[in-house]
């Protein structure tokens, strides 16, 4: 192995040596602890240290890195305290994730590190978001994300590289090609001659290098960093290396031919670099021994302190509290109008009220939010000049510019990830999911990345995803689904669903001001069919607070979205029945106190929603009422929902599918009790 020091001084070469030696010695200690049963699992990076260390040292300390399992050198090269790292690996409360995450599945904002989730590919899009933030601020910085050779088969790899290329983002993508994805060799993973050849397909440059040569990695990344900043373009680097241990220790290495260990053992990145420094007279064997002794004492000392840490005492209250980030002041203002009771506010409002369509209220909320927050970025398919599929962002690109109103490629997963990356750098973002049905291809990013990141390591996800949803417009099974219940099971998300223009505006403003990920469902059939009074001011409708749409005495209907209008229409047609209608407005978190009061009001409860019956949010509401309000009930809690089928295209079939078609039947059943 040949080393080229170029302009590096002796102290710089020694500094690099110290940085590559430390993670190796830590790993060797971790393997001992694993055999002793003092840690439960370990993903070893022995043999691959040069990539993590070389690339980290080549970046500025305030440039984000998105590491993987085997990148301990990223964490140590960013000077993260070893005692705290040991506590992290032990699952101790004083680690970086309060015992809530394993080995390297965490991040640290002060160190500009965002750790992976187990799905391997999603962190690549986060690097896009960070780089977009740098680009918008005109900062001379890059982000860097790693992928294994196996991870290049993930759709997230394709999407992230494509977005970075199309948007000309300063991102460095590093492939650690160690020959295996767990046990699957590369000849069963891809057919191109080398992975760096993929760069051409995205219109970016790339290079293949020796990933075991620390100076080659360091020099390459430094040069590529300059290229990305100067040209505002991404770059792909394939680092050839080898994993000397199993995928994780329990999996072993029996599937790897022995000759590969012998071949790559001769290319050991730590030993070879150490021998080079000794041969060049930069270090002698005594100095090497002294450094090793220093590190051994440091590791033992930090480990001793970590093992003395107190054991976790679980607190359910604390666990629940940390699922969501706390909301702070909006641009330093605490005096924003907060509208809880829609009707009484309208009746006694000191502000000007205009009659607006549902769609116009959403547009007004977005426009006001863009004016309020200069760091708010809108992203979605066709949302710029075209104005979006439903024309909600029409005219926005002329007012706010293409940097803030961004057309995206067809890649929902990457854009959700980009939104999270923007949040790492303090930006707000709104992504328009062109149809709520299309969320399936971004599902992983939402439920595993956005939703869990604050609970895992305290990073907020300041992201709103708008979800045009629902049927009634003859759009068939892939443009009409009510899929809100998919997300109400995911702690960390907030799910809102307005039924009227006033709440449409107020809930969207509240969602954008909220530091947590919010899925904002907006019913397509209501866009231009429903109008109502909307205050002209900038205001919030509180998330997590239901609203009484109509007072009544006979039956309580708990509903949301289109169901509110079905209930009101039914009431208009049946003056002999008095309905008490509760509009949930927020589906996660639910307003249980509001539900309780609505149940007590009549003692008879019908839960109405457009979603299918099985697995709908109505089941959860019904169960809670039965458990907590049983003494107040005069009849069984009933659910009126749509058929348990996909949404049909034919309009007559769709009408038959809809819950509205069975509303009278359920009301009559309840009235008989």
Helices and strands as residue ranges (DSSP letters): H 10-35, H 49-58, E 65-66, H 72-77, H 82-90, G 109-111, H 123-137, E 143-148, G 150-153, H 155-166, E 171-177, E 180-181, E 184-185, G 186-188, G 195-197, H 198-201, E 205-210, H 214-231, E 235-240, G 249-251, H 258-265, H 269-279, H 285-307, H 316-321, E 337-339, H 342-348, E 353-357, H 358-372, E 376-380, H 396-400, E 405-407, H 412-424, E 428-433, G 436-442, H 443-444, I 445-450, H 453-457, E 463-469, G 484-486, E 494-497, H 501-513, E 518-523, G 524-526, E 531-535, E 539-541, E 547-550, E 555-559, H 562-573, E 579-583, E 586-588, H 592-602, E 605-612, H 617-628, G 630-632, E 638-642, H 651-657, G 659-662, H 663-671
